[in-house]
């Protein structure tokens, strides 16, 4: 179902533009003062998640218009299209079924008349068998030792999910197990991991959907050689497995297809940690915990699919993002987990959001004139309070923040968690309230400054406030909660893609650079000349070659 008019020409968009003009004058401070029930009104409780979106520059009218914008985009139908396997990735003509990977109800999902749940369940069962065999020492290395070092070789979607989730679930790792990740083509990535592990106890997982990615294959070849040099060719069968959609290339690389864990074209790279790509997670935390993560994601899927939009966490997250990005003009988004284990969540979401929605062509093949993906960044609190928070509080650009905090830490030591929680709450409140110049002056006077000193400092010490944030409060970050959290962001991104009328599931924008790298490579290796480059690139090539001589 293609929309005839671009969304920015729609009636609701125009209404939002004019509504935004009046909302720009509103202060959240006042809105909270006038309405004692604001927090309750603009919060959603779902299982162990409390989502508070009251510290946003919105009122009922804003939400009404935004919700209508979603309806006008036929969001309800589009959600069903995704869950039921319609080919919504239109440029690649593929269904988008990461939701089937965690469909714990096991209801059939059909692609070309075939119930994909059968193959999904088979791979899950194979993952269970293998991860238990390794964890219990039944699958041993070539010299009879238990495999305790797990090295995932993959990049982008075949790396970031496992990196993020294994770190997030560190507390659930089996005793004695260690996880390493090699993604970058920089030889340092390989060297640093290989320096730490022992071939006899190391399992290499080559994770690549296509099995043609130059970084992953180069790294995998280096690791394979390292292993063969130490233990001989037959060791490969015990020490290497592959996660891929491409059995032919896996075999060509020299991994037995029996040691391959399959997934399929309907799983996008950045949506693949729920598939065989999650094998390193399952090895680290055990298959039961991996499946708990799937269950959490499934719970969020069900919430997203069946809850009215005004009480629907991913839908509200998406609409707020659109409100800021397209109307208020706040084009960045920070994600700040106040949980050390979640420190890679911002990097994970950076890919998920920006690779999915960083698009400039609509599904109607038109160049888009409105703003799509935000620039997403972040890091763990409280660390980031001591780095970029200066800009978030007093900079001239406004950055809506998502704060994520568990009520209970995995490491309850003294007052650590209370201090952590006090900080996240303080940030949200400070951003919202700010501090007027008058308040700053009075505070300075109270602190004993002279009138002159206070007058000099009062503006520097003031905070504009009226800066938005959402708070995601979980009871504890367990595998289930992690699944819920990540699925909520996936669906947020989906909703935004629907409203922006873009294909959130391709990534054509990464191709040009790859193509050009392939043409520059032979020049750097010294066996090609004369390719046409701009003068800057040409002289950089020359200089690198000279410096490497
Ligand atoms: C994600 C992207 C991309 C992909 C990597 C690795 O959605 O498609 O990040 O995951 O390029 O690709 P392979 O898994 O095919 O090696």
Boltz pocket constraint, residues with backbone or C-beta under 6 A from the ligand:
constraints:
  - pocket:
      binder: B
      contacts: [[A, 155], [A, 156], [A, 157], [A, 158], [A, 207], [A, 208], [A, 209], [A, 210], [A, 211], [A, 212], [A, 213], [A, 216], [A, 268], [A, 269], [A, 270], [A, 271], [A, 355], [A, 507]]
      max_distance: 6.0
